[in-house]
Amino acid sequence: MSQKERLTRSKSDQLLGGVCGGIAEYFGWDPSLVRLGWVIGTLVTSGGGIIVYILALLIMPSGDEPKETGIYSGE
């Protein structure tokens, strides 16, 4: 049986708290696009994205180990 992947904050791809990086890792998306979508959503909702980000930062558990990516990770 394979273990289900959990939605966690990213340790390796973070700018502020790793929320957008964690969402991108979970869904297999580009972190830059997730961040761009978050900024657009924040502007459209007149700052509501900031509150959602803070809540996600508090609710999402931190990732255990940084995910290795790149030429030396064997991927």
C-alpha positions as CSV (number, residue, x, y, z in Angstrom):
1,M,0.0,0.0,0.0
2,S,1.2,3.5,-0.8
3,Q,1.0,6.2,1.9
4,K,-1.2,9.1,1.0
5,E,0.7,12.4,0.6
6,R,-0.3,15.1,3.1
7,L,-0.7,18.8,2.4
8,T,2.1,20.4,4.3
9,R,4.0,23.7,4.2
10,S,7.1,23.4,2.1
11,K,10.6,23.6,3.7
12,S,12.5,23.7,0.4
13,D,10.3,26.1,-1.6
14,Q,9.2,28.9,0.6
15,L,9.3,32.7,0.5
16,L,7.2,33.6,3.6
17,G,5.9,30.5,5.3
18,G,5.9,27.8,2.6
19,V,2.1,27.7,2.1
20,C,2.1,28.3,-1.6
21,G,5.1,26.0,-2.1
22,G,3.3,23.3,-0.1
23,I,0.2,23.6,-2.2
24,A,2.2,23.5,-5.4
25,E,4.1,20.4,-4.2
26,Y,0.8,18.6,-3.3
27,F,-0.9,19.2,-6.6
28,G,2.3,19.1,-8.8
29,W,2.0,22.7,-9.9
30,D,4.6,25.4,-10.5
31,P,5.0,27.4,-7.2
32,S,5.3,30.7,-9.1
33,L,1.8,30.2,-10.6
34,V,0.3,29.4,-7.2
35,R,1.9,32.5,-5.8
36,L,0.7,34.6,-8.7
37,G,-2.8,33.2,-8.3
38,W,-2.7,34.0,-4.6
39,V,-1.7,37.6,-5.2
40,I,-4.4,38.0,-7.8
41,G,-7.0,36.5,-5.4
42,T,-5.8,38.8,-2.7
43,L,-6.2,41.9,-4.9
44,V,-9.6,40.8,-6.1
45,T,-10.9,40.2,-2.6
46,S,-9.5,43.4,-1.2
47,G,-7.0,41.7,1.1
48,G,-9.0,38.6,1.9
49,G,-6.1,36.4,0.7
50,I,-3.9,37.7,3.5
51,I,-6.3,36.4,6.1
52,V,-6.6,33.1,4.3
53,Y,-2.8,32.8,4.0
54,I,-2.4,33.5,7.8
55,L,-5.0,30.8,8.6
56,A,-3.3,28.4,6.2
57,L,0.0,29.1,7.9
58,L,-1.5,28.3,11.3
59,I,-3.4,25.2,10.2
60,M,-1.0,23.5,7.7
61,P,1.6,21.4,9.4
62,S,5.2,22.0,8.5
63,G,6.9,19.5,6.2
64,D,9.3,17.2,7.8
65,E,12.2,17.2,5.4
66,P,13.0,19.4,2.4
67,K,12.2,17.6,-0.9
68,E,15.3,17.2,-3.0
69,T,15.0,18.4,-6.5
70,G,17.5,19.1,-9.1
71,I,20.4,17.3,-10.8
72,Y,21.7,15.5,-7.8
73,S,18.4,14.1,-6.5
74,G,18.2,11.3,-9.0
75,E,15.0,12.6,-10.6
